[in-house]
Every structure is written in structure tokens, then in C-alpha cells.
């Protein structure tokens, strides 16, 4: 054990503990050194005892004197600021409360030396250096983040902890400043709260005005990061000079530029003097009216809490502003301190949250110093050898000393866990206070109201965070809630958050320079104007917007071939175009990088192929049914006939006779059911059940066959060897597509058609030529393109048709950058065009140009397939199966009940004999009198007496039995 550690250990030991470490003398001390009378030890032992006793007394007195009578701490802030005036009183009251509390520091008094930094980094550094010449063990402050950054370097070298109750720069919590401790909430959490509010109201971009120093720049950096996490951004930011040299003219010029931007959500992160000047100028520019959103950071709350009420002119300039304030939980101790504050100040100054944090900072230091002394810490300073070289410079830097146990005090501060006026004071692993929370407030009238809370635990809510801490965290969007806000302009309607930029800049809108299908979009020759279906839809929609939009159409393409639409829309992501208007398909890979409007026309890929008219021939009557349906139907005719024969054979003479006659009967009966002309009567209930189901199936099939055959014989039929995309894929023949279309990518990557089979075609004329030539003469078997193009092509080319069905579903829309609010408003305008009928009128104007007859444009097969009737056949099959099972069970019951020759019932002499007997029983005709014979046997089993008594009671029944007996005879 080292000497220093041994001395510390010794300082902590009491007199009794010293004696315990000397076992030979422990018991003898209680006996008043009676060992001298026993002669056990020598005089040398007595001297050792006296030395131990002396050391014990010395160690005890040293433990008492290790706590000094006074411990000095410093406080550095701006006395005349809104925060400093409150902090000064709060610190003084905290020191009084600590010194009046005997349970902390235990006899040591806490003394605070306050210095004025006057919001100057230079003066703050000078005062900090003066602190270091004294025995200051910790410094409360500084107030400014800029001053804190400067003097933190000094604190690191001299190992004196800095506890700032108002420096909120998030970068100060880095490892670069280990002796700097933020005893208030970092701006990192405040910027997260602002970002959640922006996201809650659906705004996507903000304009930031900030003080151009470390405090403002680092705050904006944190805000940008938090907005990016919510897919929002700072669209424009402008810094205000931090010195007092900024004048009203500079602010006016700055706000004029801000007003010309698109965003109407402004985040103001400045100091109070600049902030109120900005609001005043903004009010003059009518930037505090409808449509604007102003969000102030906690600088505004520090003024409103401590200096409220403000002058009416100042309050008028901040109506509708949202601002944040550090949340401090309500408690009895806090309410008592507020009451005490009013008595202290006489109502001349209010108490803001920074005052509460300043008060708690004093208590935090007091608890840390108390733990420091309990751990044996000593307040001592040593000279820094590196300062000896500047001894003769006149700066007297050699007077500054290093706090020897500064690290121990710092660790006690960071490991503290106590409850103050601001709630629980405890630091996490990032050296930040746990459970950060803010109040969200709204200025209106002569004051403000709280509209909700924000916490890192549960986001935006109207329930105090300390209540939610007892529940599981829930940051879902459905759980986010704020009360109604009175926005600038005295309105309850949530502002849109943006307006079209009024900075003279026109939207650069890219337009494809098409050489084919120019009905959709085309450039007037020799001019900069464009026309077509897509252009008319865009211009009609943009006139419905509630604000003017300045735009300029810019052609894209060489004018010789259709441009690549993928390259066109990619120009938006690079900033070359602000939007793209044209026949742009909305597909997955494009929506990943762009925003599209509501589709203004339905689209999808279809297959176009040549066709031929098929004439009716000798075998046309087979056309309505597919081959599989014919086979299954024929099989069921035979199966139903056999099932009915089995069910009727034992009881119906019409289903008996020689084998040849029975086969003919089965075939005739089954086929005659097609026309319901069967002459054989069915006697079995099971057979009638089967026949009923089968006749229903025959009725449905017959009706569909008649309708389909009528269509084949009376309507012109079109046919093609290409039936659809699957048939086209398996054919191995060339496939055409439009130049620049996404169809090439889809066919090769999604459908799986080799690129060697794909043929690029640039115009409707090339379409027609390639289809007429066919794959054998250098053409194509079919063309795959989007439906709007195909419909326009088929309106003039009557030799081709769409085969199969549309195998993709998509639409055309106008493309904008991600999160563009203009895309949302344009979608609303397109829906309005659709509802009032203008969209259909534009469509008819450009695309209703058909010169072909009104024949169906799609080749749909008229055949009926098995898949359309499998349910009927399944029903009929189940009926046959169930009836057969019941019939077999009846035969088996008779087999076991009927006696055989030379055998008891149910017994056979051999297996072949049993089989022959079973087959004989199945073929045997059932006598019609069998039921009557059984009835007579049952009657004879009754006694004569019972029969006579029953006859007397029921003479009618006796008469009935006589009639039955006569009939049976």
C-alpha cells in the first residue's frame, strides 16, 4: 500500500478502530492496563501501547480537522441578463439553505464568490483565471455556452469542475471537456422536441434563424440531424451576428429574404435581445399573420417567466408563437419555493426554469463535497510546473494551482442521485441529465398557455411526463397529442407550413421531347410552348392551386428519338429540374427517389399482336367447350348412368335383363338426361337424389353451351397465336417495346425475357410494320407497351388487337422532389379535375380519335373451360359417392341378415363362396312383398289375447290390417 493511500485510510479510522488493529492490547485497554500487575509483558510492551495510543489520538483529531470550516465555490454569469438576475437570487438562497441544513457538510460552511462575465468570452476567461488563483473547488456557470467553451479548457488543466445551469450547447457534453457538467437540459433534446412538433403537424421543411456563434451553430446542427430522422429538413438557414452590432436594417434585409423562401415554418434560436427585435420587424413585414409558424427555443420562456407581463407592443409582436421551456415536475417543495420567491422579490421578478436549475446546482455541489469529505478527500492545490516558465511575464499565472482531488469531486458530482426543485438529478452515461422533458407553450393574449409536453420517453403528450414514466414507453404516432393552438393571425386552422417561393425564381419543369405519340406531349415547332394531353392536365390543375406558381417548361431529349424517362426523372434528384411533366409512369424504383402526384390516367402494360378473323366451319359446334371440359362432361354422363343403374338394378325391372340390354340402358339413360327425355322411371330414393343433382348440372352446362355457340356463330371472332404475356414469354419469338419506356426493364428483369429478344421501336408506324412482318421476316410476334399508347395506336391500326389481360397496374403522374408540398397540392387539384369532369373532357379532346370500327379491341377467347364448372362437377361427384356408400351399406346389412344354404346367417363355407353370395345378393331382384311379409311375421309374434284387446280398442286398425293382408295375397 502506498504512503498516500495509507494516510487516507488512517484518517478515516477512529480511536477504537486503531485499537482493534492492535490485538495484543485490545482486551487490556478495558482492564486499565492490568497486564502490568501480572508481569506478562515487559516495559517495552508498555511503550508500544503508549505509542499506539498516541497515534490513535493523532488520527482522531486529524479526521475532525479534515473538514475545513469554509469551502469556497465560484459563480460566473451575467448579472444583468434575464437569466442572471434570477440565478443570482436563487444561488444566494440555495447557499443559505445548505448552510442552514446540519445534515449536509456537517459543520462546514459553503461560501460562494460571484463574478460578472457580462456575456463576454474575454471577461469570462479573465474572471475564471482569477478564480483559479484562489482555493475555489468548483464553479457554477458560466451562463453562456460561448464562455463555457473558452474557460472549459482552463478547468480541464486545473481540474476544477464547472457546473453550468444555462449553457445548453450540445457539443459541450463531449469528451473534450471532461470537467464541464451541464446541470440543465442539453439543446440536443430541445431540437428533438422541435422536430417532433414539426413532424406532428406534417411540415417537411423549416427555415432556421440562429445566433451565429458556437451556441447557435451547434444547435442548428442538432436540429438538422433530428429533422432528418423524421424525413424533414432545414430548407434555409441564416445566422445573426452575435455581437451587439446587428441593427434593425440588417434584420429587415434578412427577413425579406426569409419571406421569399418556400417554407413558412421558422425556428428562432437566438438570444432575447435579438429575438424580440426579429419579432418586431417580422410583425412589421406582416410575417406574423395567417400561414406563418414561429417556433422559439427556450430563450423566450426565460423572459416571459421572469419579466412577464411584457409591454403590450412586445406581446402583440409574438402572438401565436410556439416556444419551449424545460419541464420541472410539480411538487410541494417547488410550490413552497415559488411562494418564498414572491416574498423575496415582492413580485418584481418572476422565477424561470434556469433559476430552479441554478438553485439545484448549489445543492448538487454541496452533496458532492459532502461525499468528497466522507471519502477522505482533502482540499489542496499544487503548482503546475508548466506555468513556471511564464513566471516573469507579469501575468502571475504561477499563482494558479491544480486542485489535487478535483477528479474525485467530479466523480461525486456525476454519480449524484438526489431530488431537487427541478425533479430527479441524476446523470446518464453520456453525462446528461436523465429523463429530459419540455413544456410546449403557445403565446396568446397577454400571456401564454401550455398546449402539451414533450419527453424523450413518450414524445408529445398532454399528460405530464412524470405520470407516463410509470407506464411502458409509447412513441407511436397515434399516441402523439397536443391541445389546440392559436396560430399567428388569430386562427385555429393549422398552417400549411409552406407557400410557393416569391423570390422571382421559376420552377424548372422538365418535359420529354417526344417524336411519337405526340398527342400526349409535344413542343410547338419554333416556339418554347408545349401542348398535348399531359400539358393540358398540368396547366388545368395548377390553376386550381390557392397560390400562383411561376414555371418554365424545359425540353429534354434530342428530338430524334424518344428520351429515356429514367434519365429524365433522375434530373430531379440532382436539382437540374424542379419537376417533370409528361407521360411518366409511376413505378416502384422511381417512387424510391421521387414523389408523384395522384395518377391522372390509368396505365399498365398490355400485349398487342396481329389477329385473323376465324370463320365458322364443320366443327364449329365443338368450339364452346375446351377439350378438357368435353372429356370431363362425357365421363360424368357415363358415371351418372352407372351409378343410377347400380342403385336401381335390384328393385327396378327397367334396369334388369341381359347384359347387352343393361349396357344399352345405361348409355341411353345417361345421354337422354341431356334433353330430359329419359323414359326409365327411378324407384330408389338415392337414385332420384343423384338424378336431381345431375339434371341441375346438365341445365347449367347446356345453357352456357347454347350461349357460347350462339356467340361463335353470330359474332365475328378474332384469334391470334399469342394469348398473353405467359404465352409470349414461352414462344421464344421477338418482342417489341417503345424506345425510352420502362417496359424494357420490366420485360427483362421482372418477366424474364432475354434482352436479345427485345426490339426497340420508336413510332406507331414502326409498330405496324414490325407486327405485319412477323418474327419470320425480321419483325416481332407482339409488342408490349402501356395501355394509353396502345389504345391510341389501335385507334388507327385496325389489324391489331390487345391479347390477354393487362398484367401490370400503374398510372401516370407528375414527378416532384421527395417531400415536396407542391406534389400534395397538385394531387388535390387533379382529384378536383376528375370530380368536375374536366379530366375526362381533356382526355376526349386529345385521345378520342378512333377510325376503326367498334369491334372489340381485345381478343378474349369464347371457349368455356373446366375451371368455370369444377364446382358443379364436384357437387355431382359427392352426390354419387354418398349414394353409393349408403347403397353398399344396405347390401352388407342384408348379407349378414339373410341365411345361406348349410350355413348360419353371416357365415360362408369359403371366401369364394362369400363373394359369389354377395354378388348374387347384389344382382338378386328384391321382392315387392318383402316389407308386407316382415310385417305379418311381427304381427304373428303377438299373443292372441293382446290382438283381441287391441281390436276391441281400435276396430279401424283391424279393418286396415285385413285390407293389407288381402292385398298381399
SVG drawing of the C-alpha trace seen along z (x, -y; Angstrom):
<svg xmlns="http://www.w3.org/2000/svg" viewBox="-114 -50 125 128">
<polyline fill="none" stroke="black" stroke-width="0.4" points="0.0,0.0 1.4,-3.4 2.1,-6.1 -0.7,-8.4 -3.3,-5.7 -2.2,-4.6 -2.6,-8.1 -6.1,-8.4 -7.0,-5.1 -5.6,-6.2 -7.6,-9.5 -10.8,-7.5 -10.1,-5.3 -11.4,-6.2 -9.6,-5.7 -11.4,-2.5 -10.5,-1.2 -6.8,-1.9 -7.0,0.2 -8.7,3.0 -5.7,3.1 -3.5,3.9 -4.8,7.3 -2.3,7.7 -3.7,4.6 -7.4,4.7 -8.5,6.6 -6.0,4.9 -7.4,1.5 -10.7,2.4 -8.8,3.6 -6.9,0.4 -3.5,2.0 -3.9,4.7 -1.3,6.7 1.4,4.6 0.5,6.4 0.6,9.8 4.2,9.4 3.4,11.0 4.9,8.3 8.0,6.2 8.3,2.4 8.9,2.4 5.3,3.6 4.1,0.7 5.9,-1.8 4.4,-0.2 1.0,-0.7 1.6,-4.3 2.8,-4.9 -0.3,-3.2 -2.5,-5.4 -0.7,-8.5 -1.2,-7.5 -4.9,-6.8 -5.4,-10.3 -3.5,-11.9 -5.5,-10.1 -8.8,-11.0 -8.0,-14.7 -6.9,-14.7 -10.3,-13.2 -12.0,-16.0 -9.9,-18.7 -10.0,-17.2 -13.3,-19.1 -12.4,-22.8 -14.6,-25.5 -15.4,-27.0 -15.5,-25.6 -15.3,-28.2 -17.1,-27.9 -17.4,-30.4 -20.3,-31.5 -19.8,-33.1 -22.7,-34.6 -24.1,-37.8 -25.7,-39.7 -28.0,-42.0 -29.5,-39.4 -32.9,-37.9 -31.3,-34.6 -28.6,-36.2 -30.9,-38.3 -32.9,-35.2 -29.9,-33.0 -28.2,-35.4 -31.0,-35.3 -31.5,-31.5 -27.8,-30.8 -27.8,-33.0 -30.9,-31.3 -29.5,-27.9 -26.3,-28.6 -28.4,-29.8 -30.4,-26.6 -27.3,-24.4 -25.6,-26.2 -28.8,-26.0 -29.1,-22.3 -27.0,-20.4 -27.3,-17.1 -25.1,-18.2 -21.4,-19.3 -21.7,-18.9 -20.0,-21.9 -18.5,-23.2 -19.9,-26.4 -20.4,-26.9 -19.3,-30.2 -20.0,-31.4 -18.0,-34.1 -20.0,-35.6 -18.4,-37.2 -20.0,-39.0 -19.0,-37.8 -21.1,-40.4 -21.8,-37.9 -18.2,-38.3 -16.0,-35.5 -12.9,-37.6 -14.2,-38.8 -15.4,-35.3 -12.0,-33.9 -10.4,-36.7 -12.7,-36.1 -12.2,-32.3 -8.4,-32.8 -8.9,-35.0 -11.0,-32.2 -8.1,-29.8 -5.8,-32.0 -8.0,-31.2 -9.0,-28.0 -12.2,-27.6 -13.1,-23.9 -16.0,-24.3 -17.6,-27.0 -21.3,-27.4 -21.6,-28.6 -20.8,-30.1 -24.2,-31.3 -23.1,-31.5 -22.2,-28.4 -19.5,-30.5 -17.9,-31.5 -18.2,-27.9 -16.3,-26.6 -13.5,-29.0 -13.0,-28.5 -13.5,-24.8 -10.0,-24.5 -8.7,-26.2 -10.9,-24.0 -9.6,-20.9 -6.0,-21.8 -6.6,-22.9 -9.2,-20.1 -11.9,-22.4 -15.4,-21.2 -17.7,-23.7 -21.5,-23.2 -23.5,-25.3 -27.2,-25.7 -27.8,-27.6 -25.1,-26.6 -27.1,-24.3 -24.7,-23.8 -25.0,-20.0 -21.3,-19.8 -20.1,-20.8 -21.0,-17.3 -18.2,-15.8 -15.1,-14.1 -13.2,-17.3 -14.5,-18.9 -14.4,-16.3 -14.7,-18.9 -17.7,-20.6 -21.1,-19.4 -24.5,-20.6 -26.9,-20.7 -29.7,-21.7 -31.1,-20.1 -29.0,-20.0 -30.2,-21.6 -29.9,-18.2 -33.2,-17.3 -34.8,-20.6 -34.1,-20.2 -35.6,-16.7 -38.7,-18.3 -38.9,-20.9 -38.5,-18.1 -41.3,-16.1 -43.6,-19.2 -42.7,-19.8 -43.4,-16.2 -46.6,-16.2 -48.2,-18.9 -47.0,-17.4 -44.5,-20.1 -41.5,-18.9 -39.1,-21.8 -38.3,-24.8 -36.3,-28.0 -33.8,-28.5 -32.7,-31.8 -29.9,-31.4 -27.2,-33.3 -24.0,-32.9 -21.8,-31.5 -21.0,-28.1 -24.3,-28.0 -26.4,-28.8 -24.4,-26.8 -24.2,-23.6 -27.9,-24.0 -28.8,-24.1 -26.5,-21.1 -28.5,-19.1 -31.8,-20.4 -30.8,-19.3 -29.9,-15.8 -33.2,-15.4 -35.3,-16.7 -33.5,-14.3 -34.5,-11.4 -38.2,-12.3 -37.6,-12.9 -37.8,-16.7 -35.1,-19.3 -33.9,-22.8 -34.5,-24.4 -32.9,-27.7 -30.9,-29.0 -29.5,-32.4 -27.2,-33.5 -27.4,-36.7 -24.1,-38.3 -23.6,-37.5 -22.3,-40.9 -24.4,-44.0 -23.5,-45.4 -26.6,-44.0 -29.1,-46.6 -32.7,-46.8 -31.8,-47.3 -29.8,-44.0 -32.7,-42.1 -35.1,-43.7 -33.0,-42.6 -32.6,-39.1 -36.4,-38.7 -37.2,-39.9 -35.1,-37.1 -36.7,-34.6 -40.1,-35.7 -39.2,-34.9 -38.5,-31.3 -40.9,-28.4 -41.0,-27.4 -43.4,-29.3 -42.2,-27.5 -39.4,-29.5 -37.3,-28.3 -35.8,-31.1 -32.7,-30.1 -31.2,-33.4 -30.7,-35.5 -33.6,-37.5 -32.4,-40.9 -32.1,-39.7 -35.2,-37.6 -37.6,-40.4 -36.1,-42.6 -36.7,-39.9 -40.3,-39.5 -40.8,-43.3 -39.5,-43.5 -41.4,-40.4 -44.6,-41.9 -44.0,-45.0 -43.5,-42.8 -46.8,-41.0 -44.9,-37.8 -46.8,-37.2 -50.1,-36.7 -52.0,-33.7 -50.0,-31.0 -46.8,-31.6 -45.5,-29.4 -42.9,-30.7 -41.2,-28.3 -38.9,-29.9 -36.4,-28.0 -36.3,-28.3 -34.8,-31.8 -38.4,-33.2 -39.6,-31.2 -36.8,-32.7 -38.0,-36.2 -41.7,-35.5 -41.3,-33.7 -39.1,-36.3 -40.3,-39.6 -43.9,-39.0 -46.1,-40.8 -44.2,-42.4 -45.2,-45.7 -48.3,-45.4 -46.3,-46.2 -43.9,-43.4 -46.8,-40.9 -48.6,-41.9 -45.5,-41.1 -45.3,-37.5 -48.9,-36.4 -49.3,-32.8 -45.7,-31.9 -44.8,-28.4 -42.0,-28.1 -40.4,-25.6 -39.5,-25.6 -37.6,-23.0 -40.2,-20.9 -39.9,-20.7 -42.3,-18.4 -44.8,-20.0 -44.1,-19.3 -44.7,-20.7 -41.1,-21.8 -41.3,-23.7 -44.6,-25.4 -43.1,-26.5 -40.1,-27.9 -42.3,-29.9 -44.1,-31.3 -40.8,-32.2 -39.6,-33.8 -42.6,-36.1 -41.8,-37.3 -38.2,-37.8 -38.7,-39.8 -42.0,-41.4 -43.4,-40.4 -40.8,-42.5 -39.2,-39.5 -40.5,-36.1 -38.8,-32.7 -37.8,-30.9 -36.6,-27.4 -32.9,-28.5 -33.3,-29.9 -34.5,-26.5 -31.5,-24.7 -29.2,-27.3 -30.6,-26.5 -30.3,-22.8 -26.7,-23.2 -25.7,-24.6 -27.3,-21.6 -25.6,-19.2 -22.2,-20.7 -23.0,-20.5 -23.9,-16.8 -20.8,-16.1 -18.5,-18.0 -20.0,-16.1 -19.4,-12.8 -15.9,-14.1 -15.1,-14.6 -16.6,-11.3 -14.2,-9.6 -11.3,-11.3 -10.8,-14.0 -8.6,-17.0 -8.9,-20.4 -5.3,-21.1 -3.7,-22.7 -0.4,-22.2 1.5,-24.3 1.6,-23.5 5.2,-23.0 4.2,-24.2 3.3,-27.7 6.8,-28.2 8.2,-29.2 5.9,-32.3 6.7,-33.3 8.4,-36.5 5.8,-37.5 3.8,-39.7 0.6,-37.7 1.1,-36.0 -0.1,-32.7 2.1,-30.8 -0.5,-31.7 -2.9,-29.3 -2.9,-25.8 -4.2,-22.4 -7.0,-21.0 -5.4,-17.8 -8.6,-15.9 -10.6,-17.6 -11.3,-14.3 -12.7,-12.8 -15.1,-15.7 -16.1,-15.5 -16.9,-11.8 -19.0,-12.5 -20.9,-15.1 -21.6,-12.8 -22.6,-9.9 -25.1,-12.1 -28.7,-11.0 -30.9,-13.4 -34.3,-15.2 -34.3,-18.9 -36.7,-21.6 -36.3,-20.5 -37.0,-16.9 -34.6,-14.0 -31.0,-15.0 -29.0,-12.1 -26.7,-11.8 -26.6,-9.1 -23.5,-7.6 -23.4,-10.5 -23.1,-12.9 -26.6,-14.3 -29.5,-14.6 -31.9,-11.7 -35.5,-12.0 -35.3,-15.2 -38.7,-16.9 -40.1,-20.2 -43.3,-22.2 -44.8,-23.2 -46.4,-26.7 -48.4,-29.0 -48.4,-32.8 -51.8,-34.4 -53.4,-37.5 -51.4,-38.9 -49.8,-35.6 -49.4,-32.1 -50.8,-28.6 -49.3,-25.2 -50.5,-23.0 -48.7,-19.9 -45.4,-18.3 -42.5,-16.6 -40.3,-14.0 -37.7,-11.7 -39.7,-8.9 -43.1,-9.3 -42.8,-12.2 -45.7,-14.7 -48.5,-14.3 -51.0,-16.3 -50.2,-14.2 -47.3,-15.2 -44.2,-13.1 -43.8,-12.1 -47.1,-10.2 -46.1,-8.5 -42.8,-7.3 -44.8,-4.7 -46.1,-3.2 -44.4,-1.5 -43.0,-3.9 -45.2,-4.6 -43.8,-6.8 -46.3,-5.7 -47.8,-8.4 -51.3,-7.6 -50.2,-8.4 -48.8,-11.9 -51.2,-14.7 -51.2,-18.4 -54.0,-20.8 -55.4,-23.3 -53.0,-26.1 -53.9,-29.7 -51.6,-30.4 -50.4,-33.7 -53.3,-35.6 -55.5,-34.5 -56.6,-31.3 -57.2,-27.7 -56.5,-26.2 -53.1,-24.6 -51.0,-26.4 -49.9,-24.5 -46.3,-25.4 -45.2,-26.5 -46.1,-28.8 -44.8,-29.0 -41.5,-30.8 -41.9,-34.5 -38.2,-35.1 -38.6,-35.6 -37.3,-32.1 -39.3,-30.0 -39.8,-26.3 -37.7,-24.4 -40.1,-21.7 -38.6,-19.0 -40.8,-17.9 -39.9,-14.9 -39.3,-15.8 -41.3,-13.0 -41.1,-12.1 -44.0,-9.6 -47.4,-9.7 -47.2,-13.5 -50.8,-13.7 -49.6,-13.2 -46.9,-15.9 -45.2,-17.8 -43.4,-21.1 -44.8,-23.6 -42.3,-23.9 -40.2,-27.0 -41.5,-28.0 -40.9,-27.3 -44.5,-26.3 -45.8,-22.7 -49.1,-21.1 -50.8,-17.8 -52.9,-15.8 -50.4,-15.8 -49.7,-19.5 -53.4,-20.4 -53.9,-18.3 -50.9,-20.1 -52.0,-23.6 -55.6,-23.0 -54.5,-21.6 -52.1,-24.4 -54.8,-27.0 -56.7,-25.3 -53.9,-26.0 -54.6,-28.6 -51.4,-30.5 -49.6,-31.5 -46.9,-29.3 -44.2,-30.5 -42.8,-27.8 -40.9,-27.2 -41.1,-24.2 -37.7,-22.9 -37.5,-20.2 -35.5,-17.0 -34.3,-14.9 -32.6,-15.2 -35.8,-15.4 -34.8,-12.4 -35.7,-9.6 -37.9,-9.4 -35.8,-10.3 -35.1,-7.9 -37.7,-8.6 -35.4,-7.2 -32.7,-9.7 -35.4,-12.5 -36.8,-11.9 -33.2,-11.4 -32.5,-15.0 -34.9,-16.0 -32.7,-14.3 -29.7,-16.3 -31.6,-19.6 -31.4,-20.2 -35.2,-20.0 -37.7,-21.1 -40.4,-18.8 -41.2,-16.6 -44.5,-16.9 -45.3,-14.3 -46.4,-10.7 -44.3,-9.5 -45.3,-6.1 -45.4,-5.7 -43.2,-2.6 -41.5,-1.3 -37.9,-2.3 -38.9,-5.8 -41.0,-6.3 -38.0,-5.5 -36.3,-8.7 -39.2,-11.0 -42.7,-12.0 -45.5,-11.6 -48.9,-13.3 -52.2,-11.4 -52.3,-9.5 -54.2,-11.4 -54.6,-8.4 -54.7,-4.7 -52.0,-2.7 -50.4,0.7 -48.6,3.0 -50.5,4.9 -49.6,7.2 -50.5,6.2 -50.5,8.8 -51.9,9.2 -55.1,11.2 -57.1,13.0 -60.9,13.4 -61.9,17.0 -64.9,18.3 -67.3,21.0 -66.7,24.5 -67.8,28.0 -66.5,28.5 -67.6,25.1 -70.1,26.8 -67.1,28.1 -65.8,24.6 -67.7,23.6 -66.0,26.2 -62.4,26.8 -61.1,30.3 -60.8,30.9 -64.3,29.8 -65.6,32.1 -63.8,35.1 -64.9,34.4 -68.5,33.9 -68.6,37.1 -67.1,39.1 -69.7,37.7 -72.5,38.8 -71.2,42.3 -70.6,42.2 -74.0,40.9 -75.6,43.6 -73.6,46.4 -74.5,45.0 -78.2,44.9 -78.1,48.4 -76.4,49.7 -79.0,48.0 -82.0,49.2 -80.9,52.7 -82.3,54.7 -85.7,53.0 -86.5,51.7 -87.3,54.1 -86.4,51.4 -82.7,51.7 -82.7,55.5 -82.3,58.1 -79.5,59.5 -76.1,57.7 -76.4,56.3 -79.7,54.7 -78.4,53.3 -75.4,51.6 -77.7,50.1 -80.0,48.9 -77.2,47.2 -75.9,45.4 -79.3,44.4 -80.4,43.2 -77.3,41.1 -77.4,39.4 -81.1,38.8 -80.7,36.8 -79.1,34.1 -82.6,33.3 -84.6,34.6 -86.2,37.3 -85.3,40.4 -88.3,42.8 -87.0,45.0 -88.6,44.3 -86.4,44.3 -87.8,46.0 -84.9,45.6 -84.7,42.5 -80.9,42.5 -81.1,42.7 -83.6,39.8 -81.2,37.7 -78.3,38.3 -80.5,37.7 -81.8,34.4 -78.2,33.1 -77.1,34.3 -80.1,32.6 -79.1,29.3 -75.6,29.7 -76.8,30.5 -79.1,27.5 -76.2,25.1 -73.8,26.7 -76.5,26.8 -77.3,23.1 -73.7,22.0 -73.0,24.1 -76.0,22.6 -74.9,19.0 -71.3,19.6 -72.2,21.4 -74.6,18.5 -71.8,16.0 -69.5,18.0 -71.9,18.3 -73.3,14.7 -70.3,12.5 -67.1,12.1 -64.3,14.0 -60.7,12.7 -57.9,15.1 -54.1,14.9 -51.5,17.5 -50.3,15.2 -52.7,15.4 -50.9,13.3 -47.7,12.5 -47.0,16.0 -47.6,17.4 -45.4,14.7 -42.6,15.5 -42.6,19.2 -42.8,18.6 -39.1,17.5 -40.1,15.0 -39.0,11.4 -40.9,8.8 -41.2,5.1 -41.3,2.2 -41.3,-1.6 -37.9,-3.4 -37.4,-5.1 -40.2,-3.2 -39.8,-1.3 -41.2,1.8 -37.7,2.8 -36.6,3.1 -39.8,4.8 -39.7,7.4 -36.1,8.3 -35.9,8.1 -39.4,8.9 -40.9,11.2 -37.5,12.8 -37.5,12.3 -33.9,12.2 -32.8,8.8 -31.7,10.4 -35.4,11.0 -36.4,7.3 -36.7,5.0 -36.8,1.2 -39.4,-0.6 -39.8,-4.3 -43.2,-5.2 -46.6,-3.8 -45.5,-3.3 -42.6,-1.1 -45.1,0.8 -47.4,1.6 -44.5,2.6 -42.9,4.9 -46.2,6.7 -47.1,7.1 -43.7,8.6 -43.9,11.1 -41.0,12.9 -40.2,14.9 -39.4,11.8 -37.5,9.6 -40.5,8.3 -41.9,9.1 -44.6,11.5 -46.1,8.9 -45.5,5.5 -45.6,4.8 -46.4,1.2 -48.5,-0.9 -52.3,-0.9 -52.6,-4.7 -50.1,-4.3 -51.7,-1.1 -55.2,-2.5 -54.1,-5.4 -52.2,-3.0 -55.2,-0.7 -57.5,-3.7 -55.8,-4.0 -54.4,-0.5 -57.3,1.9 -55.3,5.0 -54.0,5.5 -55.6,6.1 -54.8,6.4 -54.4,10.1 -54.8,11.4 -55.2,9.1 -53.3,6.1 -50.6,7.7 -49.4,4.6 -51.3,1.9 -49.9,-1.6 -50.6,-5.2 -49.1,-8.4 -48.3,-11.3 -46.2,-14.4 -42.9,-13.9 -41.5,-16.2 -38.6,-16.0 -39.1,-14.0 -41.3,-15.6 -42.3,-18.4 -45.5,-20.0 -46.4,-21.0 -46.9,-17.3 -49.6,-17.1 -51.4,-20.2 -51.2,-19.1 -52.7,-15.8 -55.7,-17.6 -56.1,-19.6 -56.0,-16.5 -58.8,-14.9 -60.8,-18.1 -60.4,-17.9 -61.6,-14.3 -64.6,-15.1 -65.8,-18.1 -65.4,-16.2 -62.6,-18.4 -60.1,-15.5 -62.5,-13.4 -63.0,-16.3 -59.3,-16.8 -59.0,-13.0 -61.7,-13.1 -60.1,-16.2 -56.7,-14.5 -57.3,-10.8 -60.7,-10.0 -59.6,-9.8 -60.6,-6.3 -61.0,-5.5 -61.6,-1.8 -65.0,0.0 -66.4,0.6 -65.2,4.2 -63.9,5.4 -60.3,4.3 -59.2,7.2 -59.0,10.8 -60.8,12.8 -61.4,16.5 -65.0,17.6 -64.3,21.1 -65.6,22.4 -63.1,24.0 -63.3,26.6 -62.3,24.1 -65.7,22.4 -67.6,25.6 -65.5,27.6 -67.7,26.7 -70.8,28.3 -68.9,31.4 -67.6,31.7 -71.2,31.4 -72.4,34.1 -69.4,36.4 -70.1,36.0 -73.8,36.9 -72.8,40.1 -70.3,41.1 -72.6,40.6 -75.4,42.5 -73.1,45.4 -71.8,45.6 -75.3,45.8 -76.3,48.4 -73.4,50.6 -74.1,50.4 -77.6,51.6 -76.4,54.6 -73.9,55.5 -76.7,55.4 -78.8,57.7 -75.8,60.0 -75.4,60.6 -79.1,60.8 -80.2,63.3 -79.5,67.1 -77.4,69.1 -77.6,72.8 -76.0,75.1 -74.7,72.0 -75.8,69.8 -76.6,66.1 -73.5,64.1 -71.3,67.3 -69.8,68.6 -68.1,72.0 -65.3,70.3 -64.2,66.9 -65.1,67.6 -68.5,68.7 -68.9,65.4 -68.0,63.4 -70.4,65.4 -73.1,65.0 -72.5,61.2 -72.6,60.8 -75.8,62.9 -77.4,60.7 -76.5,57.6 -77.9,59.0 -80.9,60.5 -84.2,58.7 -85.8,57.5 -89.4,58.8 -92.0,56.1 -93.9,58.1 -90.9,58.3 -92.0,55.5 -95.5,56.9 -94.1,60.4 -92.0,58.9 -95.0,57.0 -97.0,60.2 -94.3,62.1 -94.2,59.3 -98.0,59.4 -98.0,63.2 -95.5,62.9 -98.1,61.0 -100.4,63.1 -104.0,63.7 -105.2,62.0 -103.3,58.9 -104.6,58.9 -108.2,59.2 -107.8,56.5 -106.3,54.2 -109.0,55.0 -111.7,54.0 -109.9,50.8 -109.2,49.9 -111.6,51.6 -110.5,49.4 -106.9,50.6 -108.2,54.3 -110.1,53.4 -106.9,51.8 -104.9,54.9 -107.4,57.1 -107.1,54.9 -103.3,55.1 -103.5,58.9 -105.8,59.3 -103.6,57.1 -100.5,59.1 -102.3,62.3"/>
</svg>
